[in-house]
């Protein structure tokens, strides 16, 4: 509803009041009263009293904000591999090894010891060039693998130096020796620390390293200590059995489950062991302190030494065999010279496709050399059960 306004007219008849700004027109008068024109106020007459109602002036400020849209370029961050993958290759280059001419772990040739880049597999490739021997441009240790497999080409995290292929990870049967060629450069690596289980010049934590210029597994002789690439097997020379093991359990990393002896020189007797307990993974009797000795009068792998040196010799005979025309390690066959796979507990046994030579990266690895010679050993300490300190007897 519209409100009704009642106006009392005196002398002048007027209609309504019109407000223009802050000016007030009195009803019945055409002349504005300047005394009552106050800026910002409305004056209302009510009899004799004057009420002033303040009105706060309202100002609207319009601010124009000028927005500047300038294109920004953000550079993508590319990371090769993760911290969990310190030595594996997820892309074209290893996060640890940068593919340079210097080996990240070994200080030897131009090959990448634990990196990729070469056209041939570092451990086994099946080509004429040996994967872990000295020489070509192939990667000496590995290409691929996962973060748990820092030095493998396949396999699982427990097999740090094994391959997942059907080829022997260490020997390739070529004309050149898969592990070494008797040269002055170590076939696996030269240098490195105790974290390099297959490097040379290390401590007892280096299970397959040498302290000298001789190859850790071969001694530079005419026949290769592990393989010669010829008709004979690098560790065995005979039948179809595995040269080191054919089966066995995780507790028996170097024992056999078959008929032929993996490390014997013929006959039906077991060269290293046939049975034994989990404490004796490579013994035929004896005690847990002699993991590779026999219960008889002579040790099957050593000819002398104490129980702390399960695979060392005290005399002039060979640490594995005591001479003779038979092979000191075995008369095996076409099988893998060291092993054909196995589980994480079986670093040198069979069961899987491949386990090269390494039995891990700890001081328990019974196949490292601390001296000049025998890849398997002629001396050493209890921490290096196959660590050599004396001269190799050919």
C-alpha positions in Angstrom: 0.0 0.0 0.0 1.0 3.6 -0.6 1.1 5.7 2.6 -1.3 8.6 2.8 0.1 12.0 3.6 -2.2 14.5 5.3 -1.0 18.1 4.8 -2.5 21.0 6.6 -2.7 23.9 4.3 -2.4 27.4 5.7 -2.6 30.1 3.2 -1.0 28.5 0.2 -2.2 25.4 -1.5 0.7 23.2 -2.4 1.0 19.8 -3.6 4.0 17.8 -2.3 7.5 18.3 -1.4 10.2 17.6 -3.9 13.6 16.8 -2.8 16.6 17.6 -5.0 19.8 16.4 -3.4 20.1 17.8 0.1 17.6 20.7 -0.4 14.3 20.7 1.4 11.3 22.5 0.1 8.7 23.5 2.6 5.1 22.8 1.8 3.4 26.0 0.8 6.5 27.9 0.0 8.3 28.2 -3.3 11.4 29.8 -1.8 14.0 27.5 -0.2 15.2 28.3 3.2 19.1 28.5 2.9 19.5 28.2 6.7 18.0 24.8 6.6 19.9 23.6 3.6 22.6 21.6 5.3 24.8 19.3 3.2 24.3 15.7 4.1 21.3 16.4 6.2 17.5 16.5 5.8 15.7 19.1 7.8 12.2 18.3 8.8 10.0 20.9 10.4 7.7 19.7 13.1 6.1 22.7 14.7 8.8 24.7 16.4 11.3 22.0 16.8 13.8 21.1 14.1 15.0 17.5 13.9 18.2 16.9 12.0 18.7 13.4 10.7 22.3 12.8 9.7 22.8 10.9 6.5 26.3 9.5 5.9 27.4 10.2 2.4 27.9 7.1 0.4 30.7 6.9 -2.1 31.1 4.0 -4.5 34.6 3.5 -5.5 35.2 1.5 -8.6 38.6 0.0 -8.9 39.7 -1.5 -12.1 42.3 -4.1 -11.5 44.4 -4.7 -14.6 45.4 -8.3 -14.8 48.5 -9.3 -16.7 48.6 -12.8 -18.0 52.2 -13.6 -18.7 52.9 -17.2 -19.9 55.1 -19.2 -17.6 57.2 -22.1 -18.7 57.8 -24.9 -16.1 60.6 -27.3 -16.9 59.7 -30.9 -16.4 61.9 -32.8 -14.0 63.1 -36.1 -15.3 64.5 -38.6 -12.9 66.2 -41.7 -14.1 65.4 -44.5 -11.7 64.6 -44.1 -8.1 66.4 -44.3 -4.8 65.3 -47.8 -4.6 66.9 -48.5 -7.9 70.4 -47.4 -7.3 72.1 -49.6 -9.8 69.4 -50.8 -12.0 68.5 -49.5 -15.4 64.9 -48.4 -15.8 65.7 -46.3 -18.8 68.6 -46.0 -21.2 71.1 -45.2 -18.5 71.8 -46.5 -15.0 71.2 -44.1 -12.2 74.5 -45.0 -10.6 76.6 -45.6 -13.7 76.5 -42.8 -16.2 77.9 -44.8 -19.1 81.2 -43.1 -19.0 84.5 -44.6 -19.9 85.3 -45.1 -16.2 83.8 -48.1 -14.6 81.6 -47.0 -11.7 82.6 -50.0 -9.5 85.6 -51.4 -11.3 88.6 -49.3 -12.2 89.6 -51.4 -15.2 88.8 -51.0 -18.8 86.3 -48.9 -20.6 83.4 -51.3 -20.0 80.6 -50.3 -17.6 80.9 -52.8 -14.7 77.4 -52.5 -13.4 75.8 -50.4 -16.0 74.1 -50.8 -19.3 74.9 -49.5 -22.7 76.8 -52.4 -24.2 75.3 -54.5 -27.0 76.2 -57.7 -25.1 75.0 -58.9 -21.8 77.5 -58.3 -19.0 77.4 -61.7 -17.4 76.2 -64.0 -20.1 75.3 -63.3 -23.7 76.0 -66.5 -25.6 78.2 -64.6 -28.0 81.8 -65.2 -28.7 82.8 -62.5 -26.3 82.8 -63.4 -22.7 80.4 -61.4 -20.5 82.6 -61.1 -17.5 86.0 -61.4 -19.1 88.3 -58.6 -20.0 88.2 -57.0 -23.4 85.3 -55.8 -25.4 82.8 -53.1 -25.0 80.2 -55.4 -23.3 78.9 -54.6 -19.9 81.0 -56.6 -17.4 78.5 -57.3 -14.8 74.9 -56.7 -15.7 72.3 -54.9 -17.8 68.8 -54.6 -16.3 67.4 -56.2 -13.3 65.5 -54.5 -10.5 66.5 -52.4 -7.6 67.0 -55.6 -5.6 69.2 -57.0 -8.4 72.0 -54.4 -8.5 74.3 -56.7 -10.4 72.0 -59.1 -12.2 70.6 -59.6 -15.6 67.3 -61.0 -14.6 66.8 -63.4 -11.7 65.5 -62.3 -8.4 66.7 -59.9 -5.7 68.3 -62.8 -3.9 70.4 -63.7 -7.0 72.5 -60.5 -7.2 74.8 -61.9 -9.9 72.6 -64.4 -11.7 70.9 -64.3 -15.0 67.5 -65.3 -15.9 68.4 -66.6 -19.4 69.2 -70.0 -20.5 72.8 -69.2 -21.1 75.3 -69.8 -18.4 75.7 -66.5 -16.6 79.5 -66.8 -16.3 80.6 -69.1 -19.1 79.3 -68.7 -22.6 81.2 -71.6 -24.2 82.9 -69.3 -26.6 86.5 -69.2 -27.6 87.2 -66.7 -24.9 87.0 -67.5 -21.2 83.8 -66.3 -19.7 85.3 -65.1 -16.5 88.9 -64.4 -17.3 91.6 -64.9 -19.8 94.6 -64.9 -17.6 95.3 -61.3 -18.4 96.5 -58.6 -16.0 93.1 -57.2 -15.7 90.7 -58.8 -13.4 87.8 -60.4 -15.3 85.1 -59.3 -13.0 86.4 -56.0 -11.6 89.5 -54.3 -10.3 89.1 -52.3 -7.2 86.0 -51.5 -5.3 85.2 -51.8 -1.6 83.7 -54.5 0.6 80.4 -53.6 -1.0 81.7 -54.9 -4.3 81.3 -58.6 -3.8 82.9 -59.3 -7.2 85.6 -56.8 -7.2 89.3 -57.1 -6.6 91.6 -55.8 -4.0 88.9 -55.9 -1.4 88.6 -57.5 2.0 87.0 -60.7 3.3 83.7 -59.2 2.3 84.7 -59.6 -1.4 83.8 -63.2 -2.0 85.2 -63.4 -5.5 87.9 -60.8 -5.6 91.6 -61.0 -5.9 94.3 -58.9 -4.3 96.8 -59.3 -7.1 97.0 -59.0 -10.9 95.8 -62.5 -11.4 92.3 -63.3 -12.3 90.2 -64.2 -9.2 89.0 -67.4 -10.7 91.6 -68.2 -13.3 95.3 -68.2 -12.7 96.4 -67.2 -16.2 97.4 -70.8 -17.0 96.9 -72.6 -20.3 93.6 -74.0 -19.2 91.0 -71.7 -17.7 90.2 -72.4 -14.1 86.5 -72.1 -14.8 86.1 -72.6 -18.5 88.2 -72.6 -21.5 85.6 -72.2 -24.1 86.6 -75.6 -25.5 85.1 -79.0 -25.6 85.5 -79.5 -21.9 83.4 -77.7 -19.3 85.1 -74.9 -17.5 84.8 -76.7 -14.2 84.0 -80.1 -15.4 85.1 -82.1 -18.4 82.7 -84.9 -18.7 79.1 -86.1 -18.5 75.8 -84.3 -18.5 75.7 -83.6 -14.8 76.2 -80.2 -13.4 79.8 -79.5 -12.6 79.2 -78.1 -9.2 75.7 -79.1 -8.2 72.6 -80.7 -9.6 69.8 -80.0 -7.2 70.2 -79.9 -3.4 68.4 -77.7 -1.1 68.9 -74.1 0.1 71.0 -75.5 2.9 73.2 -77.4 0.5 74.3 -74.7 -1.9 77.1 -76.8 -3.4 75.8 -80.3 -2.8 74.3 -82.7 -5.3 71.0 -84.5 -5.4 71.8 -86.6 -8.4 74.1 -89.6 -9.0 77.1 -87.9 -10.5 79.3 -85.8 -8.3 79.2 -82.1 -9.2 82.8 -81.5 -8.1 84.3 -84.9 -8.3 86.8 -86.3 -10.8 84.9 -89.2 -12.1 83.7 -92.2 -10.1 80.6 -92.8 -8.2 81.8 -91.1 -5.1 80.6 -87.6 -4.3 83.4 -85.1 -5.0 82.3 -82.5 -2.5 79.4 -84.0 -0.7 76.5 -86.3 -0.9 74.1 -85.5 1.9 75.2 -84.1 5.2 73.2 -81.8 7.3 72.2 -78.2 6.8 75.2 -77.1 8.7 77.4 -79.1 6.3 76.3 -77.7 3.0 79.2 -79.1 1.1 80.6 -81.9 3.2 80.5 -85.7 3.4 80.4 -86.1 7.1 82.6 -84.0 9.3 81.3 -81.2 11.5 79.7 -77.8 10.8 83.1 -76.2 11.1 84.3 -78.2 8.1 81.6 -77.3 5.6 83.7 -78.7 2.7 85.7 -81.4 4.4 85.2 -85.1 4.8 84.8 -87.2 8.0 87.7 -89.3 6.9 91.4 -88.7 7.3 91.8 -86.4 4.3 89.7 -83.4 3.4 87.9 -83.7 0.1 88.8 -80.2 -1.0 91.7 -79.4 1.1 94.8 -81.4 2.0 95.7 -79.9 5.4 94.7 -76.8 7.1 92.3 -76.6 10.1 88.6 -76.7 10.5 88.5 -72.9 10.1 90.0 -73.3 6.6 87.4 -75.7 5.1 88.7 -75.2 1.6 92.3 -74.3 2.1 95.5 -76.4 1.8 98.4 -76.6 4.0 100.7 -78.4 1.6 101.7 -78.2 -2.0 98.8 -80.0 -3.4 95.9 -78.4 -5.2 93.2 -77.1 -2.9 90.5 -79.0 -4.7 92.2 -82.1 -6.0 95.5 -83.6 -5.1 96.9 -83.9 -8.5 96.4 -86.6 -11.0 95.1 -86.7 -14.6 91.5 -86.1 -13.6 90.1 -82.6 -13.3 90.5 -81.1 -9.9 87.0 -79.8 -9.7 85.0 -82.3 -11.7 84.5 -84.3 -14.8 81.0 -82.8 -15.4 79.5 -82.2 -18.8 77.6 -79.9 -20.9 75.8 -78.4 -18.0 76.5 -75.1 -16.5 80.1 -75.0 -15.2 79.2 -73.6 -11.8 75.5 -73.9 -11.4 72.2 -73.8 -13.2 70.1 -71.5 -11.2 68.8 -72.1 -7.8 67.2 -70.0 -5.2 68.4 -67.1 -3.0 69.8 -69.6 -0.5 71.4 -71.5 -3.3 73.8 -69.0 -4.8 75.9 -71.8 -6.3 73.4 -74.6 -6.7 71.0 -75.6 -9.3 67.2 -75.4 -9.3 66.6 -72.4 -11.4 68.1 -71.4 -14.7 71.3 -69.8 -13.7 73.5 -68.8 -10.8 76.9 -67.6 -12.0 79.8 -68.0 -9.6 79.0 -65.7 -6.8 77.4 -67.1 -3.7 76.3 -63.8 -2.4 78.1 -60.7 -1.2 79.0 -61.6 2.4 82.1 -63.0 4.0 80.5 -66.4 4.0 81.0 -66.6 0.2 83.4 -69.6 -0.1 84.9 -68.6 -3.5 86.9 -65.5 -3.1 90.7 -65.1 -3.3 92.7 -62.7 -1.2 96.0 -63.7 -2.6 97.7 -64.0 -6.0 96.3 -67.4 -7.0 93.8 -70.1 -6.7 90.4 -68.9 -7.6 89.0 -71.4 -5.2 91.8 -71.1 -2.7 95.0 -72.2 -1.1 94.8 -70.7 2.3 92.8 -67.9 3.7 91.0 -67.3 6.9 87.8 -68.6 8.4 85.9 -65.7 7.0 87.2 -66.5 3.5 86.8 -70.3 3.4 88.0 -70.3 -0.2 90.3 -67.3 0.1 93.8 -67.8 -1.2 97.0 -66.6 0.3 99.5 -69.1 -1.0 100.9 -70.0 -4.4 98.7 -72.0 -6.8 100.0 -75.5 -7.6 99.5 -76.3 -11.2 
